[in-house]
Amino acid sequence: MFDLDRFIADCRAAAVADRSRKSVREIVARAACDGDGILKGLGKPRRAGIQKRHHAADLKAFSMIWAPCITIMPHDPGCAP
């Protein structure tokens, strides 16, 4: 079962050990392949939206439930106004 606290800790440790973030990407990919585990760990979503799961200077994590027919224009989320 997916454990959010363990996931955050693993991501933070990987980010410190590997500044390229490739290790973090691998942790996220591994978690994403276990959809049933995520549902058991976080609960079944009730509606579309974005939920902040962790927010710190070194790591931000959120879950997103995509509604049918929703679209977002291409953008660069790394660009701050």
C-alpha positions in Angstrom: 0.0 0.0 0.0 1.2 3.5 -0.8 2.4 5.5 2.2 2.5 9.2 1.6 5.0 9.9 4.4 7.4 7.3 3.1 7.0 8.6 -0.5 7.8 12.1 0.6 10.8 11.0 2.7 12.1 8.9 -0.2 11.7 11.8 -2.7 13.5 14.2 -0.4 16.4 11.8 0.2 16.7 11.2 -3.5 16.6 14.9 -4.3 19.6 15.5 -1.9 21.5 12.5 -3.3 20.9 13.3 -7.0 20.6 16.9 -7.9 19.5 15.9 -11.5 16.2 14.7 -10.0 16.4 11.5 -12.0 16.1 9.5 -8.8 13.0 11.4 -7.8 11.5 10.7 -11.2 12.1 7.0 -10.7 10.4 7.0 -7.3 7.4 8.8 -8.8 7.2 6.4 -11.7 7.4 3.4 -9.4 4.5 4.8 -7.3 2.4 5.7 -10.4 2.6 2.1 -11.5 0.8 1.0 -8.4 -2.6 2.7 -8.9 -4.3 0.2 -6.5 -1.8 0.9 -3.8 -2.2 4.7 -4.2 -6.0 4.3 -4.0 -5.7 2.2 -0.8 -3.1 4.7 0.7 -4.8 8.0 -0.2 -8.4 6.9 -0.6 -10.7 6.9 -3.6 -11.1 10.4 -5.2 -14.5 11.9 -4.8 -14.2 14.7 -7.5 -11.8 16.3 -9.9 -9.3 18.7 -8.5 -5.8 19.3 -7.2 -4.9 18.4 -3.6 -1.6 19.6 -2.0 0.0 16.7 -0.3 3.4 18.3 0.7 4.8 21.8 0.4 8.3 22.7 1.4 11.2 24.6 -0.1 12.9 21.5 -1.3 9.8 19.5 -2.5 6.2 20.1 -3.5 3.8 17.2 -4.0 0.2 17.2 -5.1 -2.3 14.8 -6.5 -4.5 15.7 -9.5 -7.8 14.1 -10.5 -8.5 14.9 -14.1 -12.1 15.4 -15.0 -13.5 14.2 -18.4 -13.1 16.8 -21.2 -10.9 19.2 -19.2 -8.1 20.9 -21.1 -5.2 23.1 -20.1 -3.2 25.3 -22.6 0.4 24.4 -23.0 2.6 26.3 -20.5 5.9 26.2 -18.6 5.1 25.6 -14.9 8.7 26.6 -14.1 8.2 30.2 -15.2 7.2 32.5 -12.4 5.8 35.9 -13.3 
